[in-house]
Amino acid sequence: MSNYKTLTPENMSKKAVYQTLTQTVIPRPIAFVTTKTKEEIVNGAPFSYFNVLSAKPALLSVTVGKKDGVDKDTARNIKLTNEFVVHLTTEANIEAINLTAKNLSSDESEIALASLSLVSSDSVSTPSIKESPVRFECKLYQIIPFDNDGEVTSEMFIGKIEKIHVDETMFEGEKISAAKLKPIARLGGNEYATLGNIFTLDRPK
């Protein structure tokens, strides 16, 4: 019989909890989020606390932590503009997306650093990047703050998806092909994973 190591998050440091969660809740999709400052500078940053929430209404979520109690650029910009664009991270763009994780001042653009190409969005004023095969134009639906002993340490930004853009080459007939999409998954530490083997299971009736 297996022996288990039991951990109590309240008795652990934030770093230890983070490492345990990100090394076990895997794989996680990576959202590359573009936002815009009041000076019209486009910010881009990757987040792996990301997923879909609902189909009707079409909602997705990105959770952004605070740094020393202060909003990161992405959070501040979403609150300012009430919009953002989420892009999928794939084998083709992961190297560039990884560059955008570098800490820059708010008046510098990660888009330029990573040599990404901006394109206009349809339903929001925040530009998208051309290098992603799937992008979701979102308007802010709700912000959920996460409180830890009286301090807000992170916030979940729920976006209502206004437009979904999918590269036509990603389709097989009417279906978007995971094999063609080639998404990258976030693991723990500096580890990432490709999609790997794909299999099907019939759901019980």
C-alpha atoms as an extended CHARMM CRD file, in Angstrom:
* protein
*
       205  EXT
         1         1  MET       CA              0.0000000000        0.0000000000        0.0000000000  PROA      1               0.0000000000
         2         2  SER       CA              1.3190000000        3.4670000000       -0.9110000000  PROA      2               0.0000000000
         3         3  ASN       CA              2.4090000000        5.9540000000        1.7180000000  PROA      3               0.0000000000
         4         4  TYR       CA              1.3240000000        9.5700000000        1.2520000000  PROA      4               0.0000000000
         5         5  LYS       CA              3.0190000000       12.7940000000        2.2570000000  PROA      5               0.0000000000
         6         6  THR       CA              0.2760000000       15.0510000000        3.5800000000  PROA      6               0.0000000000
         7         7  LEU       CA              0.6310000000       18.8020000000        3.1610000000  PROA      7               0.0000000000
         8         8  THR       CA             -1.3840000000       21.6040000000        4.7680000000  PROA      8               0.0000000000
         9         9  PRO       CA             -1.3200000000       24.7740000000        2.6200000000  PROA      9               0.0000000000
        10        10  GLU       CA             -1.9260000000       27.0650000000        5.6020000000  PROA      10              0.0000000000
        11        11  ASN       CA              1.3150000000       25.8230000000        7.1740000000  PROA      11              0.0000000000
        12        12  MET       CA              3.3530000000       26.2300000000        3.9810000000  PROA      12              0.0000000000
        13        13  SER       CA              5.0040000000       29.2130000000        2.3500000000  PROA      13              0.0000000000
        14        14  LYS       CA              3.3740000000       30.7300000000       -0.7130000000  PROA      14              0.0000000000
        15        15  LYS       CA              6.2690000000       29.4370000000       -2.8360000000  PROA      15              0.0000000000
        16        16  ALA       CA              5.8890000000       25.8860000000       -1.5150000000  PROA      16              0.0000000000
        17        17  VAL       CA              2.1440000000       25.8670000000       -2.1780000000  PROA      17              0.0000000000
        18        18  TYR       CA              2.6930000000       27.3040000000       -5.6560000000  PROA      18              0.0000000000
        19        19  GLN       CA              5.2850000000       24.6540000000       -6.4870000000  PROA      19              0.0000000000
        20        20  THR       CA              3.0780000000       21.8230000000       -5.2280000000  PROA      20              0.0000000000
        21        21  LEU       CA              0.0210000000       23.0130000000       -7.1630000000  PROA      21              0.0000000000
        22        22  THR       CA              1.8380000000       23.7360000000      -10.4160000000  PROA      22              0.0000000000
        23        23  GLN       CA              3.7040000000       20.4280000000      -10.2840000000  PROA      23              0.0000000000
        24        24  THR       CA              0.5300000000       18.3760000000       -9.7250000000  PROA      24              0.0000000000
        25        25  VAL       CA             -2.2970000000       20.1700000000      -11.5280000000  PROA      25              0.0000000000
        26        26  ILE       CA             -0.8610000000       19.4090000000      -14.9500000000  PROA      26              0.0000000000
        27        27  PRO       CA             -0.9560000000       19.9010000000      -17.8370000000  PROA      27              0.0000000000
        28        28  ARG       CA             -2.3180000000       23.4490000000      -17.9200000000  PROA      28              0.0000000000
        29        29  PRO       CA             -3.0580000000       25.4730000000      -21.0680000000  PROA      29              0.0000000000
        30        30  ILE       CA             -1.1490000000       28.7280000000      -21.4570000000  PROA      30              0.0000000000
        31        31  ALA       CA             -2.9940000000       31.9560000000      -22.2040000000  PROA      31              0.0000000000
        32        32  PHE       CA             -1.0230000000       34.7260000000      -23.8400000000  PROA      32              0.0000000000
        33        33  VAL       CA             -2.9310000000       37.8660000000      -22.8970000000  PROA      33              0.0000000000
        34        34  THR       CA             -2.6600000000       41.2140000000      -24.6270000000  PROA      34              0.0000000000
        35        35  THR       CA             -3.8800000000       44.3840000000      -22.9280000000  PROA      35              0.0000000000
        36        36  LYS       CA             -3.4440000000       48.0880000000      -23.5440000000  PROA      36              0.0000000000
        37        37  THR       CA             -2.2130000000       50.9240000000      -21.3320000000  PROA      37              0.0000000000
        38        38  LYS       CA             -3.7680000000       54.3880000000      -21.2630000000  PROA      38              0.0000000000
        39        39  GLU       CA             -0.8260000000       55.4890000000      -23.4240000000  PROA      39              0.0000000000
        40        40  GLU       CA             -1.8570000000       52.8390000000      -26.0090000000  PROA      40              0.0000000000
        41        41  ILE       CA              1.1870000000       50.6320000000      -25.2980000000  PROA      41              0.0000000000
        42        42  VAL       CA              0.3230000000       46.9660000000      -25.8870000000  PROA      42              0.0000000000
        43        43  ASN       CA              1.3260000000       44.6510000000      -23.0580000000  PROA      43              0.0000000000
        44        44  GLY       CA              1.6150000000       40.8980000000      -23.4970000000  PROA      44              0.0000000000
        45        45  ALA       CA              2.0590000000       38.2340000000      -20.8220000000  PROA      45              0.0000000000
        46        46  PRO       CA              1.5880000000       34.4580000000      -20.4250000000  PROA      46              0.0000000000
        47        47  PHE       CA             -0.6120000000       32.8970000000      -17.7260000000  PROA      47              0.0000000000
        48        48  SER       CA             -1.2590000000       29.2270000000      -16.9430000000  PROA      48              0.0000000000
        49        49  TYR       CA             -4.0190000000       29.8130000000      -14.3830000000  PROA      49              0.0000000000
        50        50  PHE       CA             -6.3940000000       29.8410000000      -17.3370000000  PROA      50              0.0000000000
        51        51  ASN       CA             -9.4080000000       27.9030000000      -18.5540000000  PROA      51              0.0000000000
        52        52  VAL       CA            -12.9090000000       28.0530000000      -20.0260000000  PROA      52              0.0000000000
        53        53  LEU       CA            -15.8490000000       28.5180000000      -17.6470000000  PROA      53              0.0000000000
        54        54  SER       CA            -19.0370000000       28.4700000000      -19.7000000000  PROA      54              0.0000000000
        55        55  ALA       CA            -20.3540000000       28.0860000000      -23.2480000000  PROA      55              0.0000000000
        56        56  LYS       CA            -23.5200000000       30.1870000000      -22.8560000000  PROA      56              0.0000000000
        57        57  PRO       CA            -22.4860000000       32.8030000000      -21.9870000000  PROA      57              0.0000000000
        58        58  ALA       CA            -19.0890000000       32.1500000000      -23.5320000000  PROA      58              0.0000000000
        59        59  LEU       CA            -16.6950000000       32.8200000000      -20.6620000000  PROA      59              0.0000000000
        60        60  LEU       CA            -13.0550000000       32.1640000000      -19.9220000000  PROA      60              0.0000000000
        61        61  SER       CA            -10.8980000000       33.0500000000      -16.9420000000  PROA      61              0.0000000000
        62        62  VAL       CA             -7.3570000000       34.1950000000      -16.3350000000  PROA      62              0.0000000000
        63        63  THR       CA             -6.0460000000       34.5560000000      -12.7940000000  PROA      63              0.0000000000
        64        64  VAL       CA             -3.3840000000       37.1930000000      -12.2210000000  PROA      64              0.0000000000
        65        65  GLY       CA             -1.3780000000       37.3230000000       -9.0200000000  PROA      65              0.0000000000
        66        66  LYS       CA             -0.2520000000       40.5430000000       -7.4000000000  PROA      66              0.0000000000
        67        67  LYS       CA              3.4160000000       41.3720000000       -6.9080000000  PROA      67              0.0000000000
        68        68  ASP       CA              4.0760000000       42.6190000000       -3.3870000000  PROA      68              0.0000000000
        69        69  GLY       CA              0.4050000000       43.6090000000       -3.1780000000  PROA      69              0.0000000000
        70        70  VAL       CA              0.5290000000       45.6190000000       -6.4010000000  PROA      70              0.0000000000
        71        71  ASP       CA             -1.3370000000       44.9030000000       -9.6390000000  PROA      71              0.0000000000
        72        72  LYS       CA              0.7060000000       43.5460000000      -12.5220000000  PROA      72              0.0000000000
        73        73  ASP       CA              0.4240000000       45.3580000000      -15.8490000000  PROA      73              0.0000000000
        74        74  THR       CA             -2.1530000000       42.9110000000      -17.2020000000  PROA      74              0.0000000000
        75        75  ALA       CA             -4.5100000000       43.3560000000      -14.2600000000  PROA      75              0.0000000000
        76        76  ARG       CA             -4.1340000000       47.1250000000      -14.2110000000  PROA      76              0.0000000000
        77        77  ASN       CA             -4.7880000000       47.3880000000      -17.9450000000  PROA      77              0.0000000000
        78        78  ILE       CA             -7.8860000000       45.1760000000      -17.8570000000  PROA      78              0.0000000000
        79        79  LYS       CA             -9.3410000000       47.3080000000      -15.0720000000  PROA      79              0.0000000000
        80        80  LEU       CA             -8.5920000000       50.4050000000      -17.1290000000  PROA      80              0.0000000000
        81        81  THR       CA            -10.0290000000       49.2490000000      -20.4710000000  PROA      81              0.0000000000
        82        82  ASN       CA            -12.4860000000       46.4700000000      -19.4740000000  PROA      82              0.0000000000
        83        83  GLU       CA            -11.1450000000       44.2590000000      -22.2560000000  PROA      83              0.0000000000
        84        84  PHE       CA             -8.3480000000       41.8740000000      -23.1980000000  PROA      84              0.0000000000
        85        85  VAL       CA             -7.4040000000       39.3050000000      -25.8440000000  PROA      85              0.0000000000
        86        86  VAL       CA             -6.4130000000       35.7190000000      -25.0280000000  PROA      86              0.0000000000
        87        87  HSD       CA             -4.2360000000       33.7480000000      -27.4590000000  PROA      87              0.0000000000
        88        88  LEU       CA             -3.3720000000       30.0580000000      -27.3770000000  PROA      88              0.0000000000
        89        89  THR       CA              0.2550000000       29.0980000000      -26.9570000000  PROA      89              0.0000000000
        90        90  THR       CA              1.4900000000       26.4780000000      -29.4030000000  PROA      90              0.0000000000
        91        91  GLU       CA              4.6520000000       24.7330000000      -30.5470000000  PROA      91              0.0000000000
        92        92  ALA       CA              5.0660000000       27.4090000000      -33.2050000000  PROA      92              0.0000000000
        93        93  ASN       CA              5.0090000000       30.4060000000      -30.8370000000  PROA      93              0.0000000000
        94        94  ILE       CA              6.2190000000       29.1140000000      -27.4520000000  PROA      94              0.0000000000
        95        95  GLU       CA              9.7470000000       30.4910000000      -27.8220000000  PROA      95              0.0000000000
        96        96  ALA       CA              8.4440000000       34.0080000000      -28.4750000000  PROA      96              0.0000000000
        97        97  ILE       CA              5.7760000000       33.7420000000      -25.7610000000  PROA      97              0.0000000000
        98        98  ASN       CA              8.4110000000       32.6700000000      -23.2460000000  PROA      98              0.0000000000
        99        99  LEU       CA             10.3670000000       35.8760000000      -23.9260000000  PROA      99              0.0000000000
       100       100  THR       CA              7.3630000000       37.9530000000      -22.8770000000  PROA      100             0.0000000000
       101       101  ALA       CA              7.5950000000       36.6070000000      -19.3110000000  PROA      101             0.0000000000
       102       102  LYS       CA             10.5510000000       38.9460000000      -18.7670000000  PROA      102             0.0000000000
       103       103  ASN       CA              9.9230000000       41.7280000000      -16.2610000000  PROA      103             0.0000000000
       104       104  LEU       CA              9.6980000000       45.0180000000      -18.1400000000  PROA      104             0.0000000000
       105       105  SER       CA              8.5730000000       48.4530000000      -17.0420000000  PROA      105             0.0000000000
       106       106  SER       CA              4.9550000000       49.3270000000      -17.8640000000  PROA      106             0.0000000000
       107       107  ASP       CA              6.0560000000       51.6950000000      -20.6300000000  PROA      107             0.0000000000
       108       108  GLU       CA              7.8740000000       48.9080000000      -22.4870000000  PROA      108             0.0000000000
       109       109  SER       CA              6.1330000000       46.4230000000      -24.7820000000  PROA      109             0.0000000000
       110       110  GLU       CA              6.7980000000       42.7080000000      -24.5690000000  PROA      110             0.0000000000
       111       111  ILE       CA              5.3880000000       42.4620000000      -28.0880000000  PROA      111             0.0000000000
       112       112  ALA       CA              8.4060000000       44.3000000000      -29.4990000000  PROA      112             0.0000000000
       113       113  LEU       CA             10.8110000000       42.3280000000      -27.3090000000  PROA      113             0.0000000000
       114       114  ALA       CA              9.5040000000       39.0430000000      -28.7080000000  PROA      114             0.0000000000
       115       115  SER       CA              9.1930000000       40.3490000000      -32.2950000000  PROA      115             0.0000000000
       116       116  LEU       CA              5.4870000000       39.4970000000      -32.3870000000  PROA      116             0.0000000000
       117       117  SER       CA              3.1510000000       41.0290000000      -34.9830000000  PROA      117             0.0000000000
       118       118  LEU       CA              0.1130000000       43.0260000000      -33.9250000000  PROA      118             0.0000000000
       119       119  VAL       CA             -3.1830000000       42.8230000000      -35.8040000000  PROA      119             0.0000000000
       120       120  SER       CA             -6.4010000000       44.7400000000      -35.1810000000  PROA      120             0.0000000000
       121       121  SER       CA             -9.1810000000       43.0740000000      -33.2410000000  PROA      121             0.0000000000
       122       122  ASP       CA            -12.8140000000       43.1550000000      -34.3680000000  PROA      122             0.0000000000
       123       123  SER       CA            -14.7790000000       43.7910000000      -31.1880000000  PROA      123             0.0000000000
       124       124  VAL       CA            -12.2380000000       45.3050000000      -28.7940000000  PROA      124             0.0000000000
       125       125  SER       CA             -9.6760000000       48.0670000000      -29.1760000000  PROA      125             0.0000000000
       126       126  THR       CA             -6.8390000000       45.9290000000      -27.7920000000  PROA      126             0.0000000000
       127       127  PRO       CA             -4.7630000000       44.4580000000      -30.6460000000  PROA      127             0.0000000000
       128       128  SER       CA             -4.1390000000       40.7420000000      -31.0720000000  PROA      128             0.0000000000
       129       129  ILE       CA             -1.0050000000       38.9470000000      -32.2030000000  PROA      129             0.0000000000
       130       130  LYS       CA             -0.7700000000       37.2840000000      -35.5950000000  PROA      130             0.0000000000
       131       131  GLU       CA              1.4090000000       34.4050000000      -34.3610000000  PROA      131             0.0000000000
       132       132  SER       CA             -1.3760000000       32.5510000000      -32.5410000000  PROA      132             0.0000000000
       133       133  PRO       CA             -3.7460000000       30.2430000000      -34.4830000000  PROA      133             0.0000000000
       134       134  VAL       CA             -6.5860000000       30.8890000000      -32.0180000000  PROA      134             0.0000000000
       135       135  ARG       CA             -7.4810000000       34.1150000000      -30.2510000000  PROA      135             0.0000000000
       136       136  PHE       CA            -10.3980000000       35.1670000000      -28.0920000000  PROA      136             0.0000000000
       137       137  GLU       CA            -11.4680000000       38.8060000000      -27.9610000000  PROA      137             0.0000000000
       138       138  CYS       CA            -12.8940000000       39.3990000000      -24.4930000000  PROA      138             0.0000000000
       139       139  LYS       CA            -14.7690000000       42.1000000000      -22.6520000000  PROA      139             0.0000000000
       140       140  LEU       CA            -14.5050000000       42.0700000000      -18.8840000000  PROA      140             0.0000000000
       141       141  TYR       CA            -17.4180000000       40.1600000000      -17.3380000000  PROA      141             0.0000000000
       142       142  GLN       CA            -16.3870000000       39.9480000000      -13.6920000000  PROA      142             0.0000000000
       143       143  ILE       CA            -13.4170000000       40.2440000000      -11.3500000000  PROA      143             0.0000000000
       144       144  ILE       CA            -13.2070000000       37.8230000000       -8.4310000000  PROA      144             0.0000000000
       145       145  PRO       CA            -10.6190000000       38.7860000000       -5.7940000000  PROA      145             0.0000000000
       146       146  PHE       CA             -8.9500000000       36.0390000000       -3.7450000000  PROA      146             0.0000000000
       147       147  ASP       CA             -8.3830000000       37.0740000000       -0.1540000000  PROA      147             0.0000000000
       148       148  ASN       CA             -5.7220000000       35.5720000000        2.0800000000  PROA      148             0.0000000000
       149       149  ASP       CA             -5.9470000000       36.7090000000        5.7070000000  PROA      149             0.0000000000
       150       150  GLY       CA             -7.3240000000       40.0980000000        4.7190000000  PROA      150             0.0000000000
       151       151  GLU       CA             -4.9730000000       40.6400000000        1.7980000000  PROA      151             0.0000000000
       152       152  VAL       CA             -6.0050000000       40.2560000000       -1.8470000000  PROA      152             0.0000000000
       153       153  THR       CA             -3.1840000000       38.2100000000       -3.3500000000  PROA      153             0.0000000000
       154       154  SER       CA             -4.6500000000       37.4870000000       -6.7750000000  PROA      154             0.0000000000
       155       155  GLU       CA             -7.7070000000       38.1320000000       -8.9130000000  PROA      155             0.0000000000
       156       156  MET       CA             -9.6130000000       36.0580000000      -11.4230000000  PROA      156             0.0000000000
       157       157  PHE       CA            -10.5660000000       38.0430000000      -14.5130000000  PROA      157             0.0000000000
       158       158  ILE       CA            -13.5600000000       36.5210000000      -16.2680000000  PROA      158             0.0000000000
       159       159  GLY       CA            -13.8820000000       37.5510000000      -19.8760000000  PROA      159             0.0000000000
       160       160  LYS       CA            -16.9930000000       37.3380000000      -22.0260000000  PROA      160             0.0000000000
       161       161  ILE       CA            -15.8220000000       36.1160000000      -25.4070000000  PROA      161             0.0000000000
       162       162  GLU       CA            -17.0210000000       38.4510000000      -28.1310000000  PROA      162             0.0000000000
       163       163  LYS       CA            -15.1350000000       36.9490000000      -31.0730000000  PROA      163             0.0000000000
       164       164  ILE       CA            -13.1390000000       33.7570000000      -31.6600000000  PROA      164             0.0000000000
       165       165  HSD       CA            -10.6260000000       33.7460000000      -34.5000000000  PROA      165             0.0000000000
       166       166  VAL       CA             -9.3270000000       30.3480000000      -35.6620000000  PROA      166             0.0000000000
       167       167  ASP       CA             -6.7480000000       29.8440000000      -38.3890000000  PROA      167             0.0000000000
       168       168  GLU       CA             -8.4750000000       27.9480000000      -41.2200000000  PROA      168             0.0000000000
       169       169  THR       CA             -5.5570000000       25.4980000000      -41.4430000000  PROA      169             0.0000000000
       170       170  MET       CA             -6.4400000000       24.2220000000      -37.9480000000  PROA      170             0.0000000000
       171       171  PHE       CA             -9.6480000000       22.5820000000      -39.1800000000  PROA      171             0.0000000000
       172       172  GLU       CA            -10.3800000000       19.0390000000      -40.3160000000  PROA      172             0.0000000000
       173       173  GLY       CA            -13.7910000000       19.4870000000      -41.8660000000  PROA      173             0.0000000000
       174       174  GLU       CA            -15.8830000000       21.2940000000      -39.2310000000  PROA      174             0.0000000000
       175       175  LYS       CA            -13.7040000000       20.1610000000      -36.3190000000  PROA      175             0.0000000000
       176       176  ILE       CA            -10.6860000000       22.0170000000      -34.9550000000  PROA      176             0.0000000000
       177       177  SER       CA             -7.8530000000       19.5050000000      -34.9340000000  PROA      177             0.0000000000
       178       178  ALA       CA             -5.8140000000       19.2210000000      -31.7580000000  PROA      178             0.0000000000
       179       179  ALA       CA             -3.0530000000       17.5490000000      -33.7780000000  PROA      179             0.0000000000
       180       180  LYS       CA             -2.8610000000       20.5860000000      -36.0620000000  PROA      180             0.0000000000
       181       181  LEU       CA             -3.2080000000       23.0910000000      -33.2380000000  PROA      181             0.0000000000
       182       182  LYS       CA             -0.2160000000       21.6060000000      -31.3650000000  PROA      182             0.0000000000
       183       183  PRO       CA             -0.8480000000       23.3650000000      -28.0480000000  PROA      183             0.0000000000
       184       184  ILE       CA              1.8540000000       23.6780000000      -25.4150000000  PROA      184             0.0000000000
       185       185  ALA       CA              1.0680000000       22.7720000000      -21.8110000000  PROA      185             0.0000000000
       186       186  ARG       CA              2.6240000000       24.2520000000      -18.6940000000  PROA      186             0.0000000000
       187       187  LEU       CA              4.0370000000       21.8710000000      -16.1210000000  PROA      187             0.0000000000
       188       188  GLY       CA              6.0250000000       22.7210000000      -12.9740000000  PROA      188             0.0000000000
       189       189  GLY       CA              9.1730000000       24.8330000000      -12.7930000000  PROA      189             0.0000000000
       190       190  ASN       CA             10.6160000000       25.4340000000      -16.2400000000  PROA      190             0.0000000000
       191       191  GLU       CA              8.9820000000       22.3450000000      -17.7440000000  PROA      191             0.0000000000
       192       192  TYR       CA              6.5230000000       22.3330000000      -20.6370000000  PROA      192             0.0000000000
       193       193  ALA       CA              4.9060000000       19.5670000000      -22.6690000000  PROA      193             0.0000000000
       194       194  THR       CA              3.5680000000       18.9790000000      -26.1360000000  PROA      194             0.0000000000
       195       195  LEU       CA              0.2330000000       17.2750000000      -26.6830000000  PROA      195             0.0000000000
       196       196  GLY       CA              1.5560000000       13.7280000000      -26.9980000000  PROA      196             0.0000000000
       197       197  ASN       CA             -0.6390000000       10.7270000000      -27.7530000000  PROA      197             0.0000000000
       198       198  ILE       CA             -4.3100000000       11.3840000000      -28.5560000000  PROA      198             0.0000000000
       199       199  PHE       CA             -6.9140000000        8.7130000000      -27.8420000000  PROA      199             0.0000000000
       200       200  THR       CA            -10.6990000000        8.5300000000      -27.7690000000  PROA      200             0.0000000000
       201       201  LEU       CA            -13.1370000000        7.0340000000      -25.2570000000  PROA      201             0.0000000000
       202       202  ASP       CA            -16.8750000000        6.6600000000      -25.7640000000  PROA      202             0.0000000000
       203       203  ARG       CA            -18.8040000000        8.3370000000      -22.9570000000  PROA      203             0.0000000000
       204       204  PRO       CA            -21.2490000000        6.0410000000      -21.1370000000  PROA      204             0.0000000000
       205       205  LYS       CA            -24.9270000000        6.5470000000      -21.9020000000  PROA      205             0.0000000000
